Amino acid sequence: MQLLPDPLYSIPTDNTYLLAVTATDTGRIFLAGKDGCLYEIAYQAEAGWFSQRCRKINHSKSSLSFLVPSVLQFTFSEDDPIVQIAIDNSRNILYTRSERGVLQVLGLSEVVGVTGRAVVKWRSDGGCDGGRWGLGVAVMQDGGWWAGLH
């Protein structure tokens, strides 16, 4: 084993507290932000002409969200931090659970940086917002921890 004096990759968090980190079997890294956003760290061996070696991708906000002033985003948004991320590698599905008990299911593409939209979004009151039901159900028990994914 050899210790390196400098990190191979580093990326700023932009003052966002990260509450959970998980990775797929293929090496994709996902982060849960206290701001309620799901991030992915995309990395490659060498920098390209138009790409960095390492970048952070926000899967929760539109790429055009920079057009809305941050004062308006802060005033009219209500953060619900993501506190847990689980990945079903066999079906390429990512599950998130928020502090308020909202569950989201997202399909993972083979392309790094690409996820599908929330297929199903469960609320803590037992309701469901949109989507298909056939992808799996996260069972909540004992204080909201996931008992299993079926």
C-alpha positions in Angstrom: 0.0 0.0 0.0 1.2 3.5 -0.8 -0.1 6.7 0.8 -0.4 9.7 -1.5 0.4 13.1 -0.1 -2.3 14.8 -2.2 -5.8 13.7 -3.0 -6.5 12.4 -6.5 -9.8 14.2 -6.6 -11.3 17.0 -4.6 -14.4 19.1 -5.1 -16.0 21.9 -3.1 -19.3 21.3 -1.3 -20.4 24.9 -1.9 -21.3 25.3 1.8 -23.8 22.4 1.7 -23.7 19.9 4.6 -23.7 16.3 3.3 -25.7 13.9 5.4 -25.2 10.6 3.5 -22.8 9.1 0.9 -23.3 5.9 -1.0 -22.0 4.3 -4.2 -23.1 1.8 -6.8 -21.3 -1.4 -7.7 -20.0 0.4 -10.8 -18.4 3.2 -8.8 -21.0 6.0 -9.1 -20.9 8.1 -5.9 -24.1 9.8 -4.6 -24.4 12.4 -1.8 -27.4 13.6 0.2 -27.4 17.3 1.0 -29.0 19.0 3.9 -30.5 21.3 1.3 -32.7 18.5 0.1 -30.7 17.8 -3.1 -29.2 14.6 -4.4 -25.7 15.1 -5.8 -23.5 12.8 -7.8 -19.7 13.0 -8.0 -18.6 12.4 -11.6 -15.0 11.7 -12.1 -12.6 10.5 -14.8 -8.9 9.8 -15.1 -7.9 12.9 -17.1 -9.5 16.3 -17.8 -10.9 16.8 -21.3 -11.2 19.8 -23.5 -14.5 20.8 -22.0 -14.7 18.7 -18.8 -13.0 18.6 -15.5 -11.5 15.5 -13.8 -14.1 15.7 -11.1 -17.4 17.6 -10.9 -20.5 17.6 -8.7 -23.9 17.2 -10.4 -27.1 18.2 -8.7 -29.9 15.8 -9.7 -32.6 17.7 -7.8 -32.5 21.0 -9.5 -32.9 22.1 -13.1 -29.8 23.1 -15.0 -31.5 26.5 -15.5 -32.1 27.1 -11.8 -29.2 29.6 -11.7 -31.6 32.1 -13.5 -33.7 32.4 -10.3 -32.0 34.7 -7.8 -30.9 33.0 -4.6 -32.9 35.3 -2.5 -36.1 34.1 -4.1 -35.0 30.4 -3.9 -34.3 30.9 -0.1 -37.6 32.7 0.5 -39.9 30.4 -1.3 -38.2 27.1 -0.8 -38.7 24.7 2.1 -35.8 22.3 2.6 -36.5 18.7 3.4 -33.0 17.2 3.9 -32.3 13.8 2.4 -31.1 11.6 5.3 -30.7 8.2 3.6 -29.8 6.8 0.2 -30.1 3.2 -0.8 -29.2 1.6 -4.2 -30.7 -1.5 -5.8 -27.8 -2.4 -8.1 -29.7 -5.3 -9.7 -32.4 -3.0 -11.0 -30.4 0.2 -11.3 -32.7 2.1 -8.9 -31.8 4.7 -6.3 -34.0 5.3 -3.3 -33.9 8.4 -1.1 -35.6 9.1 2.3 -36.0 12.7 3.5 -36.2 14.0 7.1 -40.0 14.3 6.8 -40.3 10.7 5.5 -40.7 11.4 1.8 -39.4 8.5 -0.3 -38.3 8.9 -3.8 -37.4 6.3 -6.4 -35.1 7.2 -9.3 -34.0 5.2 -12.2 -30.2 5.2 -12.9 -28.9 5.4 -16.4 -25.7 3.7 -17.5 -24.4 7.2 -18.3 -22.7 8.9 -15.4 -24.5 12.1 -14.4 -27.9 10.9 -15.8 -30.7 9.8 -13.6 -34.4 9.3 -14.4 -37.0 11.5 -12.8 -38.7 10.3 -9.6 -40.8 7.4 -10.7 -42.7 7.1 -7.5 -42.7 9.5 -4.5 -44.2 8.3 -1.2 -45.1 10.6 1.6 -45.0 9.8 5.3 -48.8 10.1 5.4 -49.1 7.0 3.2 -49.9 8.9 0.0 -48.2 8.5 -3.3 -47.5 11.2 -5.9 -47.5 9.9 -9.5 -45.6 7.2 -11.2 -45.7 3.5 -11.5 -46.1 1.1 -8.6 -44.3 -2.0 -10.0 -40.7 -1.0 -9.2 -40.5 -1.9 -5.5 -41.7 -0.7 -2.1 -39.5 0.5 0.8 -40.9 -0.7 4.1 -40.7 1.7 7.0 -40.3 0.4 10.6 -39.0 1.5 14.0 -38.4 5.2 13.7 -38.4 5.4 9.9 -35.4 3.2 9.0 -35.8 1.0 6.0 -36.5 -2.6 6.9 -36.0 -3.9 3.4 -36.6 -3.3 -0.3 -38.9 -5.8 -2.0 
